[in-house]
Amino acid sequence: MDAAPDQGTEVFAVIEGQKVFLPADAKYVMQDRRGIWYYSTRKPRPKEGDWTPNKTSIACRTEHGYVRALRTETKVEWLQTCQRTVRMVRDRSNGRRVADD
């Protein structure tokens, strides 16, 4: 939710210029019409005016300490918001590198 894992694969997306850490199985992030962000393990498809139901909302902590679904203003049409996550692993020689899928 708020911090990178200490070991293993670091999975994140950049949303509104902020690095958002995600579970290791997250492969795609997308925003719906209301501005709520989700992640999924498979490539989502549009279905009945929304993304497929196999998605999980991204939780974040507000400035007051509450955990809520990540919501931002919509800047582009929701169909154009789907993007791959970034996966990094720790490398003995260089410190970090992009993970192989």
DOZANU-894041 format. One line per 5 residues: their letters; for each residue z, x, y of N, C-alpha, C, O, CB. Coordinates in pm, whole numbers, always signed. Glycine has a CB too. Example, Ala and Ser with C-alpha at 12.3 -4.5 7.8 and 13.67 -1.06 7.14 Angstrom:
% DOZANU-894041
as) +780/+1319/-569/+780/+1230/-450/+780/+1320/-330/+846/+1424/-332/+905/+1131/-447  +708/+1285/-225/+714/+1367/-106/+787/+1290/+3/+804/+1341/+114/+572/+1408/-60
***
This chain:
% DOZANU-894041
mdaap) +0/+83/-119/+0/+0/+0/+0/+87/+125/-92/+75/+207/+121/-94/+0  +99/+173/+144/+107/+248/+268/+93/+399/+252/+69/+470/+350/+236/+219/+333  +108/+450/+129/+111/+595/+112/+21/+639/-3/-8/+563/-95/+254/+641/+87  -21/+763/+6/-105/+822/-98/-19/+854/-220/+99/+884/-205/-178/+949/-47  -78/+849/-340/-2/+887/-459/+25/+1038/-458/-54/+1115/-404/-77/+847/-588
dqgte) +136/+1078/-519/+171/+1220/-522/+80/+1299/-614/+47/+1414/-586/+315/+1237/-566  +39/+1237/-725/-46/+1304/-822/-158/+1211/-864/-154/+1091/-836/+34/+1351/-945  -258/+1267/-931/-367/+1185/-982/-473/+1158/-877/-489/+1235/-782/-314/+1055/-1034  -543/+1049/-895/-654/+1013/-807/-604/+937/-685/-527/+843/-698/-757/+929/-882  -648/+979/-569/-617/+911/-444/-735/+821/-412/-847/+869/-394/-590/+1014/-326
vfavi) -712/+691/-404/-817/+594/-377/-788/+529/-243/-677/+481/-219/-828/+487/-491  -889/+527/-155/-868/+466/-24/-998/+414/+34/-1107/+444/-17/-804/+566/+71  -987/+337/+139/-1100/+290/+218/-1062/+309/+364/-944/+309/+398/-1138/+140/+186  -1160/+324/+449/-1135/+333/+592/-1173/+198/+652/-1289/+158/+650/-1217/+451/+659  -1072/+129/+705/-1090/-4/+762/-1041/+0/+907/-925/+34/+932/-1013/-114/+680
egqkv) -1128/-32/+999/-1096/-29/+1142/-1043/+108/+1184/-953/+117/+1268/-992/-138/+1176  -1099/+214/+1126/-1060/+349/+1162/-930/+396/+1099/-885/+507/+1127/-1048/+360/+1308  -868/+315/+1014/-742/+350/+948/-765/+374/+799/-841/+301/+736/-636/+240/+969  -701/+474/+745/-709/+503/+602/-614/+408/+530/-493/+408/+555/-674/+654/+572  -669/+326/+440/-590/+228/+365/-590/+270/+219/-695/+273/+155/-647/+83/+383
flpad) -471/+302/+165/-460/+345/+26/-462/+224/-66/-406/+119/-34/-331/+426/+5  -528/+240/-179/-549/+131/-274/-508/+173/-414/-491/+292/-440/-697/+86/-273  -492/+76/-506/-462/+111/-646/-577/+192/-707/-691/+184/-661/-437/-17/-730  -546/+268/-810/-645/+357/-872/-766/+284/-928/-873/+343/-939/-580/+436/-982  -752/+156/-966/-865/+83/-1024/-955/+16/-920/-1056/-44/-957/-814/-20/-1120
akyvm) -922/+25/-792/-1003/-37/-687/-1134/+40/-670/-1132/+162/-652/-926/-41/-553  -1246/-30/-675/-1376/+34/-659/-1452/-17/-537/-1538/+54/-484/-1460/+13/-782  -1423/-138/-492/-1492/-196/-377/-1391/-264/-285/-1290/-316/-332/-1600/-296/-422  -1420/-264/-155/-1343/-342/-59/-1440/-431/+16/-1556/-397/+36/-1262/-250/+40  -1390/-548/+58/-1473/-641/+131/-1386/-733/+215/-1267/-751/+187/-1561/-723/+35
qdrrg) -1446/-791/+318/-1377/-883/+407/-1435/-1022/+390/-1556/-1036/+373/-1387/-836/+555  -1350/-1124/+394/-1402/-1261/+384/-1426/-1319/+523/-1405/-1250/+624/-1305/-1351/+304  -1469/-1442/+530/-1502/-1508/+657/-1383/-1516/+751/-1400/-1514/+873/-1555/-1647/+630  -1262/-1525/+696/-1140/-1538/+778/-1091/-1405/+831/-1001/-1402/+915/-1031/-1604/+698  -1148/-1294/+783/-1106/-1162/+828/-1009/-1093/+734/-960/-984/+766/-1044/-1173/+962
iwyys) -979/-1154/+618/-886/-1095/+522/-962/-997/+433/-1073/-1026/+389/-817/-1206/+436  -900/-881/+408/-961/-777/+327/-913/-784/+183/-797/-816/+157/-931/-639/+385  -1003/-755/+90/-977/-760/-54/-1031/-634/-119/-1114/-564/-62/-1040/-886/-117  -982/-606/-239/-1043/-503/-323/-1075/-563/-458/-1017/-665/-498/-948/-378/-337  -1168/-500/-530/-1203/-547/-664/-1238/-427/-751/-1269/-319/-702/-1321/-648/-659
trkpr) -1233/-450/-882/-1265/-343/-976/-1412/-342/-1014/-1464/-243/-1064/-1180/-356/-1101  -1479/-455/-989/-1624/-465/-1015/-1694/-502/-885/-1632/-555/-793/-1655/-570/-1127  -1824/-475/-879/-1900/-508/-760/-1900/-660/-741/-1945/-733/-829/-2046/-453/-770  -1851/-706/-626/-1844/-850/-603/-1980/-907/-566/-2068/-837/-516/-1743/-881/-495  -1994/-1036/-592/-2115/-1107/-554/-2076/-1230/-472/-1968/-1286/-492/-2198/-1148/-680
pkegd) -2162/-1270/-381/-2131/-1393/-307/-2140/-1514/-400/-2230/-1523/-484/-2228/-1411/-186  -2047/-1607/-384/-2046/-1727/-465/-1985/-1840/-384/-1868/-1832/-345/-1969/-1705/-598  -2060/-1943/-360/-2015/-2062/-289/-1951/-2028/-154/-1844/-2080/-122/-1917/-2140/-374  -2015/-1943/-77/-1968/-1910/+58/-1852/-1813/+65/-1789/-1799/+170/-1929/-2032/+125  -1823/-1744/-44/-1715/-1645/-47/-1751/-1540/-152/-1853/-1553/-220/-1576/-1712/-78
wtpnk) -1668/-1437/-165/-1688/-1339/-271/-1640/-1397/-402/-1560/-1491/-404/-1613/-1206/-238  -1688/-1341/-513/-1647/-1387/-645/-1494/-1390/-654/-1427/-1315/-582/-1706/-1297/-757  -1440/-1475/-740/-1294/-1489/-743/-1217/-1370/-798/-1095/-1367/-787/-1259/-1608/-823  -1284/-1273/-858/-1215/-1156/-915/-1187/-1052/-807/-1248/-945/-805/-1299/-1093/-1028  -1095/-1084/-717/-1060/-995/-608/-911/-1008/-580/-848/-1108/-616/-1143/-1026/-480
tsiac) -855/-905/-517/-713/-903/-484/-698/-869/-337/-763/-776/-289/-635/-801/-574  -615/-941/-266/-597/-912/-124/-524/-778/-108/-441/-741/-190/-518/-1026/-54  -557/-708/+0/-495/-580/+31/-370/-609/+112/-376/-671/+218/-594/-485/+108  -256/-562/+62/-129/-585/+131/-100/-468/+225/-131/-353/+195/-13/-602/+29  -41/-499/+339/+1/-396/+432/+133/-439/+496/+171/-556/+490/-108/-370/+541
rtehg) +201/-345/+556/+329/-373/+621/+305/-389/+771/+242/-304/+833/+432/-258/+592  +355/-497/+829/+339/-520/+972/+437/-434/+1051/+524/-368/+993/+360/-670/+1005  +424/-433/+1183/+515/-355/+1266/+659/-407/+1259/+752/-336/+1296/+467/-355/+1411  +677/-530/+1213/+811/-587/+1197/+867/-566/+1056/+978/-610/+1026/+809/-736/+1229  +790/-498/+968/+836/-467/+834/+799/-569/+727/+837/-553/+611/+981/-453/+836
yvral) +724/-673/+764/+683/-774/+666/+558/-729/+592/+473/-660/+649/+659/-910/+735  +547/-768/+466/+427/-738/+389/+335/-859/+397/+373/-971/+363/+462/-704/+239  +212/-835/+443/+113/-942/+462/-23/-893/+415/-45/-774/+396/+107/-987/+609  -114/-988/+396/-253/-953/+364/-315/-887/+487/-292/-931/+600/-335/-1080/+320  -393/-781/+465/-459/-710/+574/-567/-800/+633/-656/-847/+563/-520/-575/+525
rtetk) -557/-822/+764/-652/-909/+832/-693/-842/+962/-609/-796/+1040/-591/-1050/+859  -825/-837/+986/-878/-782/+1110/-981/-880/+1165/-1026/-970/+1095/-942/-641/+1088  -1016/-861/+1289/-1122/-944/+1349/-1253/-915/+1278/-1280/-801/+1240/-1135/-917/+1503  -1335/-1017/+1260/-1466/-997/+1197/-1562/-944/+1302/-1579/-1003/+1408/-1519/-1128/+1133  -1625/-832/+1269/-1721/-770/+1363/-1864/-786/+1315/-1957/-788/+1395/-1689/-622/+1381
vewlq) -1881/-797/+1184/-2013/-819/+1123/-2000/-936/+1026/-1890/-976/+989/-2066/-689/+1051  -2114/-988/+984/-2112/-1097/+888/-2042/-1052/+760/-2059/-938/+717/-2256/-1146/+858  -1965/-1139/+699/-1884/-1105/+582/-1966/-1048/+468/-1915/-965/+392/-1809/-1226/+533  -2092/-1089/+453/-2177/-1038/+346/-2208/-889/+362/-2246/-822/+265/-2307/-1116/+341  -2192/-836/+482/-2224/-695/+508/-2101/-604/+502/-2112/-485/+532/-2288/-682/+644
tcqrt) -1985/-658/+463/-1863/-578/+465/-1830/-509/+334/-1739/-426/+331/-1749/-664/+504  -1900/-538/+227/-1870/-478/+97/-1901/-328/+101/-2010/-288/+140/-1950/-547/-16  -1804/-246/+60/-1823/-101/+58/-1747/-40/-59/-1649/-96/-107/-1777/-39/+191  -1794/+76/-104/-1727/+149/-212/-1601/+216/-158/-1594/+252/-40/-1823/+255/-275  -1503/+232/-245/-1384/+306/-206/-1411/+456/-219/-1507/+497/-284/-1262/+265/-294
vrmvr) -1326/+536/-157/-1334/+681/-166/-1230/+724/-269/-1115/+680/-264/-1311/+751/-25  -1271/+811/-362/-1181/+858/-468/-1171/+1010/-459/-1271/+1081/-467/-1232/+814/-610  -1049/+1059/-442/-1025/+1203/-432/-928/+1246/-542/-836/+1173/-576/-968/+1241/-291  -951/+1365/-597/-860/+1421/-697/-814/+1559/-650/-881/+1624/-570/-927/+1431/-837  -701/+1601/-700/-648/+1734/-668/-721/+1837/-755/-736/+1820/-876/-493/+1741/-691
drsng) -767/+1943/-690/-842/+2049/-757/-763/+2179/-744/-711/+2209/-636/-988/+2065/-696  -752/+2254/-851/-672/+2378/-849/-726/+2479/-748/-648/+2547/-681/-670/+2441/-988  -858/+2489/-736/-916/+2592/-650/-924/+2551/-503/-892/+2631/-415/-1054/+2627/-699  -965/+2427/-475/-988/+2387/-337/-885/+2289/-282/-892/+2251/-165/-1124/+2327/-325  -791/+2248/-363/-694/+2151/-315/-733/+2009/-347/-666/+1942/-426/-674/+2167/-167
rrvad) -841/+1959/-286/-888/+1822/-310/-1040/+1821/-316/-1107/+1903/-253/-837/+1726/-199  -1093/+1726/-393/-1238/+1708/-399/-1266/+1562/-431/-1178/+1490/-477/-1304/+1804/-505  -1387/+1520/-408/-1429/+1385/-440/-1432/+1370/-592/-1485/+1457/-662/-1567/+1352/-378  -1375/+1260/-641/-1370/+1237/-786/-1504/+1193/-838/-1582/+1129/-768/-1264/+1132/-820  -1530/+1228/-964/-1650/+1183/-1033/-1623/+1044/-1089/-1513/+1017/-1136/-1692/+1282/-1147
d) -1723/+957/-1084/-1705/+822/-1140/-1744/+816/-1283/-1736/+710/-1345/-1785/+722/-1063
***
